[in-house]
Structures are given as structure tokens and as C-alpha cells.
């Protein structure tokens, strides 16, 4: 009896060791802390001080067949989690990601312009700009083909059963949606055609009720880097937004220059037109400077917008200063 007990215990320990080896992994935390001061001309701002926690938790593991997996949770706002994603990378068919934070599908190329700090409409001044988000702008499953492609090329396919913006907990559901059905995106990027050149393009389609027509989006453009300078242009358009025939159409231009490893400057311009009750074409500009010393960065943006929120005569200016400490 004692002999059988010892054999059983040995077998159990061996099995547990095998499971532990197959599921061994790690959890890492990276990020920083950012404090901002924002001043907006002719606008009552109240408290101008802001803060971001900027933490990213990443868990990694590996299965027996060489497939790896990761869990990423971004906490870029001190009050709430920004998004999370589970990614499985296989040796033969690429990476599959379930994402709840946006930034996949066509949303990954909504604004690819070079900057010293932030996107033109993301540096502190409320602009009201609408670009493209597609199925990848909300909860979706994305396939990064990743294998069997020419060097420098990536192809992404994204599917969302209901891109309504809901982020569900375990076994949760999003409930009824007024208009949207399932959606899909396809995106291609390529930086191997010519040294310094990066091209990108994508298309998205989201089912909507027959009275609206499908919400179709497209985006394409390129950036080119030579020396310390990078220039870029892109176009995007989203159709049947909220009403049949309603569209938002955008053109963006930008240039950035890295003076050295620590100092960078940039200028960005974004023009956006819409027929959704618009009385003016939105035009936004942002001049930015970023300077880093070790783990600290000081960033500044001078921003302006004409016809904010597509309303003629709504012109504003503002500036933001930020201090970021990385860890």
C-alpha cells in the first residue's frame, strides 16, 4: 500500500512539473507618470492641471508547441483602464489578438503622421475631429498574418461581431444595438519597398440597417524618413455615419525633425470636411517640441483649430506643457 502511494505521488508530481513547465510565464509592468498644464484662449478651463498614470501590465507565456501568448492591460488614465488585449502568436499562421482598447484593424492607421509628441487633435485643444475607426476601434479579433509575406509587409484582418463600443467582463454581453451589425477591416503596411518609405492602406465595412447603408471606411498614405526628418501624408473617409450619405473626409500632412537623440520638433496639419450639418471645414494645426533627459521628458504643443466641430467661426487656440517620468 505504501509502495502504491509513493508511485502515485511521484506520478502526480511529475505531471504537475510538466504543466508548470508548459505554463511558465512572467508579468511585467512598464510606464510612467505625466503631469500636464493646459491653457485655452477665450475658453473657461477651470483647473488646468491634469495627470496620466501611464502604466502597462504585460503577461507572457509559452505553450509546448512553440506558440506564445500575452495579456496586455493599459492603464493610461489615472481613473480607469484604457484597454486590454489577449494575443496568441503561432509559429506558422501569425498572431491572433482579442482587443478591447481600439488601435487594431483600420483604427491602427487612423492617424499615422509623424509627430514629436501627439496627434494633431490630441495635444490638449478640443478639436472635434472625426477620422476612421472601423471594426478595430472597439472590441474585435484581429489576425496579423505575419508569415509568408515579403520582408517589411504586414497584413491585418479584423472582425467584430458587434462594434458598439461595449467592453464586457467575463461571460458578459453588450445588449441591443440600435444600428450596427458585424464589421470587418483589412489593413496592409509595407516598409520594405524603399529605404525610409512606409506605406499603409486599409478598408473597413460595418453592417448597418438598410435605411443607413453599410458604414464604409478607407484610409491610405505614406511617410518618408531621410536623415532626422520624416514627412507624411494620408487621406481617410468614413461614409454613412449616423445617416445615409453622411460622410467625414480627411487629409493630414506633417513633418517632424529629430535634432538629436533628445530633441525633436514637428508640425502637423489636419483638414476635415463633412456634410453632417457642417457649416465649415475643420482645420487643425499643432506645433510640438519634445526634449528628453534620461527618464524625464518635457513636451510642449501650440495648437489651433478653425471651425471646431465643423461649425463655421468656431476658432480656438491653446497650448499644453507636459512632464513625463518613465519607469
Secondary structure, 3 states (H helix, E strand, C coil): CHHHHHHHHHHHHHHHHHHHHHHCEEEEEEEEEEEEEEEECCCCCCCCEEEECCEEEEEEEECCCCCEEEEEEEECECCECCEEEEEEEECCCEEEEEECCCCCHHHHHCCCCCCCCCCCCCCCCCCCCCCCCCHHHCCEEEEECCCCCCCCEEEEEEEECCCCCCCCCCCCCCCCCCCEEEEEEEEEEECCCCCCEEEEEEEEEEEECCCCCCEEEEEEEEEEEECCEEEEEEEEEEECCCCCCCEEEEEEEEEEEECCCCEEEEEEEEEEEECCCCCCCEEEEEEEEEEEECCEEEEEEEEEEECHHHCCCCCEEEEEEEEEEEC
